[in-house]
């Protein structure tokens, strides 16, 4: 259900501004399908938009980072 449909059920007409309060029907909520898909050893990194435009998925980012790691001097 879109926000427009949710707002149309309320008596307040939709506007461009944020409402002070929103009412959601949590009985219609679905479980988060992404819960449990991440490994606890993984971290999430937010890429800047210009960087994200180059890397389309995590595999491409990991490939480049592994290549860079290979060129780094080892701390001995």
SEVEX-338088 format. One record per residue (C-alpha): y, x, z negated. Coordinates in steps of 0.001 Angstrom, whole numbers. Each point is the difference from the previous one (the first is absolute). Layout:
# residues N
@py Y; px X; pz Z
...
# end
This chain:
# residues 76
@py 0; px 0; pz 0
@py 3365; px 1442; pz 929
@py 2973; px 315; pz -2296
@py 1824; px -2562; pz 2138
@py -2736; px -2584; pz -662
@py 7; px 806; pz -3708
@py 3746; px -422; pz -205
@py -35; px -3213; pz 2013
@py -2175; px -1630; pz -2670
@py 2675; px 698; pz -2606
@py 3122; px -2094; pz -266
@py 2192; px 3067; pz 537
@py 793; px 568; pz 3691
@py -924; px 3460; pz 1320
@py 2849; px 2477; pz 153
@py 541; px 3604; pz 1002
@py 464; px 1031; pz -3634
@py -2709; px 731; pz -2524
@py -717; px -2874; pz -2328
@py 275; px 558; pz -3709
@py -3624; px -1018; pz -470
@py -2994; px -697; pz 2244
@py -2975; px -2209; pz -826
@py -3358; px 969; pz 1462
@py -3241; px -1947; pz -63
@py -2367; px 2607; pz -1434
@py -2950; px -2383; pz 322
@py 110; px 680; pz 3744
@py 151; px 3782; pz -481
@py -2815; px 2111; pz 1412
@py -1452; px 3145; pz -1577
@py 1476; px 3277; pz 1190
@py -2419; px 1230; pz 2646
@py 1226; px 3581; pz -384
@py -844; px 373; pz -3677
@py -2621; px 2656; pz -543
@py 297; px 1508; pz 3468
@py 1799; px 3119; pz -1167
@py -1769; px 2905; pz -1621
@py 1444; px 984; pz -3375
@py 415; px 3569; pz 1330
@py 2334; px -1174; pz 2773
@py 3740; px -267; pz -237
@py 2399; px -2107; pz 2011
@py 2937; px 1731; pz 1683
@py 2888; px -1847; pz 1607
@py 1038; px 1530; pz 3317
@py 3536; px -172; pz 1328
@py 240; px -2269; pz 3054
@py 515; px 2878; pz 2458
@py -3134; px 1748; pz -1310
@py -2033; px -3220; pz -83
@py 870; px -559; pz 3665
@py -1897; px 3199; pz 865
@py -3063; px -587; pz -2189
@py -1795; px -3264; pz 732
@py -2682; px 275; pz -2709
@py -1113; px 2039; pz -3010
@py -2483; px 2038; pz 2072
@py 2774; px 1395; pz 2192
@py 2092; px 921; pz -3056
@py -2974; px 1646; pz -1701
@py -866; px 2001; pz 3136
@py 3494; px 1476; pz 216
@py 176; px 707; pz -3725
@py -3380; px 1780; pz 85
@py 1226; px 2154; pz 2897
@py 3118; px 922; pz -1968
@py -2062; px 811; pz -3082
@py -2103; px 2429; pz 2076
@py 3158; px 1953; pz 911
@py 1292; px 250; pz -3567
@py -491; px 3252; pz -1894
@py -2613; px -253; pz -2720
@py 1268; px 522; pz -3542
@py -2207; px 2870; pz -1185
# end
